[in-house]
Amino acid sequence: MTNKHTSPEGSNPPQDPARLLRYAAGDLPDAESQRLEAASLDDPFLSDALEGLEASKDKVRLEQMAYALNQDLKRRLKKQKERNKWIGFQTPVWWPWTILILLMLVVMSYLLIRKFAG
């Protein structure tokens, strides 16, 4: 699973959160930093993200928060996937059979009630 995010407009290439954190910490090579800054000129979402990262004083805390958010997101996605699997959205083969059986039961019930009532 990759951690790529795009701007709301979807017009610019996705940005790697680890790359943004390296930029904020000053660990990104100059050429890559310049490319990122150039991309932020065209992307207001990226520009706001970079400004927020630069404004943050505690870089270690920022990395911890990003890690915690990623772990929470993974946990929620796993829980949602398990829930969908339990409900049967990933195995929809039995749905038509269930509907067919229920429909047959309704028709048979109607015919039996009609036969014994009339």
N, C-alpha and C positions, 0 to 999 in steps of 0.2 A: 504494500500500500504506500503510495507516494503522498507526500504532503505538499501539494501544489495548490496555490490559490490564484484566482484571476480577479481582475477588477470587475465591478458590477456591469460595466459596459461590455466586457468580454473581448475588447478589441486588441488588448495587449497580451503578450505572452505571459504565462503563469510565472509567479515568483516563488522561490523556495524560501520558507520561513527561516531555515538555518542560514541561508545566504544573507538575509536581511539582518539577522542577529550578528553575523560576522561583520557586516558593514557597520552596524551601530557600535561594535566593539573596536573597530578600526583594524580588523584582521584580514580584510579583503584586499587583494592586490589593487594597485592604483588603476590599472586598465579596467578591471571589473567594476570598481567603484564608480569610475566615470561612466561606464555603460549603464549602471544602475541609476545614477543621477540623471543621465540623459533620458532614460525611460520614464523617470518620475516627472519630467517636464510635460510629457504627453498624457500621463495617467494621474488624475487627481487622487485616486484611491491610494496608489503607491506613494505619492508625494506626502499625503497625510500620515501614512504608516511610517515613512522614514522620519518625518518630523516628530512623531510620537516617540519613536525609538531614540532619537537624538536627545529629546527632552528628558528622558528617563535617566535619573542619576545612578540608580543601583542596577548595573547590568547583570549581576549574578542573580538578583531577585527576578529580573525580567526573564532570564533563561529558565529559572525555576517555575515561574508562572506559565511560560510557554510549554514547558514539559508537562506540567500538571494539566493544562488545558488539553494537550494532545492525548494524554492518558485518559482523561475523562471522556473525550470524544470517542476514543477507541472502545472504552467500556460501554458507552451508550450505543454505539453502532453494533457491538457484539450482542448486547442485550436485545436490540431491535431485530437483529438477524435471527437470534434464537426464538424470539416471540413470533416472527413471521413464519419460521420453520414449523413451530408448534401449531400455529393456526392452520397451516397448510398452503400458504401462498407459494411456497417453493415446490410443492408437489400437487399441482392442480388436476392431476389425472383422475382422482376419485370424485371431484366435484360433479362432472356430468353424470356419473353413475348414481350418485346420491340423489340428484334431481330427478333422474329417470325413475328410480325406485319410489321416491315420494310421489311422483306423478301417477305411477301405476297403483300405489296404495290408495290414493284419492279416487281414482277412477273405479277401482274394485269396490271401495267403500260405497260410492255412489250407486253402483249397480246392485250391490247387496241390499242396500236400504230400499232402493226402488223395487226390487223383486219381492221383498218381504212386506213392504208397506202397501203394495198395490196388487 
